[in-house]
């Protein structure tokens, strides 16, 4: 009996000790293992953290002009006081606010939200983005009530609307994160460092005091290579219904002075919700979000003749005095390839072939060269690969015999080389690649296009002889004096080199029934204004039918550029005269004072 009683006591003690060990292990887990987790949960019961959004960095042009900055925006909030419900004075206040703001703040749903906020000392939004008049009325008529809190925040504003939209980009509405352009590429630099306020609250959510505070750090300002005046001019020359791209670049430094993709868009519209109908109206037709300067691909057309002639000269297939006769067509294996002048150009050397943009001369070179050699020189000029610009861009395509066999499962035919020699066949490039190619002809080196002033200048040798470059330049110069760019010869004060092009979009044997079947128009040039450094100007107009609309844009821009430079020189002269006059006046005054002192 005693033994049974001892066994029972032993079992009870064992269970007790196991239970005690379980409690000790549980306490160890909670107090040691989960200490930081539980402490954090406890803090959340009486601590509230409010994030302080930093001021986003500005975007400026190369002269320091603001292009994107931040505007103060004021929002009206209701701050609950911990009362069990809305008292009569609060209801009267809401009535007065409804009249000022032009909205009904006494509807059933709003009153429920306000009663909840009042009871638990919560804050809810009454009105977003108060304009100045309403802000003044609220301040004058309702400022004494502690339930109303006006908070300011900053909204991204693009000062010139659509101007340079494809370079600047835009922000997402809620997160305020860059979604395109420089805003996206330099998000980490522009956004700054967020601050915070850590406040102590009671069980109802009422704030009792500030425990910790960290000031937000503003984002860095970014200086672009764009010139605001050049960009303003460039944006005005595309007409309604046109699509295309415009690039103005310094061929020595790669600084992009103006970049237009048309149609463009206003980045400010992303600050507010966009309805489906508004999106369909503004953002679908002609894809205005596409940056056509860097991410649209076009056949290079006759601008590629610069590569074909260069390849022929470098390979010794032709010389500076080599002539071919152009009867207006080129007969190859029973097929006629037409020249742009159906009556023929007669006998031409390489310079005059570029001057008149003769197809037949390039066809004769193509007869004697392989596609792989032609592709080799195209890539030397930077075609078929990204330029290194920080903006999103596509590679394009410079086809080879191996590419066609791998992609099309066909051999490369000589007829393909004939088409490729005038920039057709499978060739596609971006306008920025063509601008870079022409810049290389101007300077003798391939430069990386730059959008930011802080980007280093990067050049690589073109590895094309000066002899060949001289012939290419002569042909481009003659094109202005005699050939396809003669329209530009009437603008005085410029030294202009140009190559035009008309890119096929469908089989020439097909009737063009829609605008999308019309040819694209190209103009790529470099020019000197008086004693200034050169600039490269490249324009492409989609489905224009010929290069004439692109040439008109170049013509109008150069005339506007000339007026701008002349007016700038006049202003600078006036400033110098003002300084001289001021100095003369000061000298005269000093002389008179000196004479008086002597007397």
Secondary structure, 3 states (H helix, E strand, C coil): CHHHHHHHHHHHHHHHHHHHHHHHHHHHHHHHHCHHHHHHHHHHHHEEEEEECCCCCCEECCCCCEEEEEEEEEEEEEECCCCCCCCHHHHHHHHHHHHHHCCCCCCHHHHHHHHHHHHCCCEEEEEEEECHHHHHHHHHHHCCCCCEEEEEEEEEEECCCCCCHHHHCCECCCCCCECCHHHHHCHHHHHCECEEEEEEECCCCCEEEEEEEECCECCCCEEECCCHHHHHHHHCCCCCCCCEEEEEECCCCCEEEEEEEECCCCHHHHHCCCCHHHHHHHHCCCCCCCCHHHHCCECCHHHHHHHHHHHHHHCCCCCCCCCEEECCEEEECCEEEECCCCCCCEEECHHHHHHCCCHHHHHHHHHCCCHHHHHHHHHHCCCCCCCCCCCCCCCCECCCHHHHHHHHCCCCCHHHHHHHCCCCCCCEECHHHHHHHHHHHHHCEEECCECECCCCCCEEECCCCHHHHHHHHHHHHHHHHCCCCHHHHHCCCEEEEEEEEEECCCCCCCCCCCHHHCCEEEEEEEEEECCCCCEEEEEEECCCCCCHHHHHHHHHHHHHHHHHHHHHHHHHHHHHHHHHHHHHHHHHHHHHHHHHHHC
